[in-house]
Amino acid sequence: MSFSSFSEFLAMGGHGLYVWLSYGLGVAVILINLVLPWLQRNRLLAEQKRRLRREEGVQ
């Protein structure tokens, strides 16, 4: 498929909304799948450090 202008490329023959929305949702899902586990890992490590400090203080 060949486009004569950039605006025609963005319009995708009248299907641009659906095409770009699906790309956007795909990128959003990928980013969520990368960011949430990273945040969860950081939270877990911080919690474990707090627990370890608390247990060392008791002994």
Secondary structure, DSSP 8 states (H G I E B T S, - for coil): ---SSHHHHHHGGGTHHHHHHHHHHHHHHHHHHHHHHHHHHHHHHHHHHHHHHHHHHH-
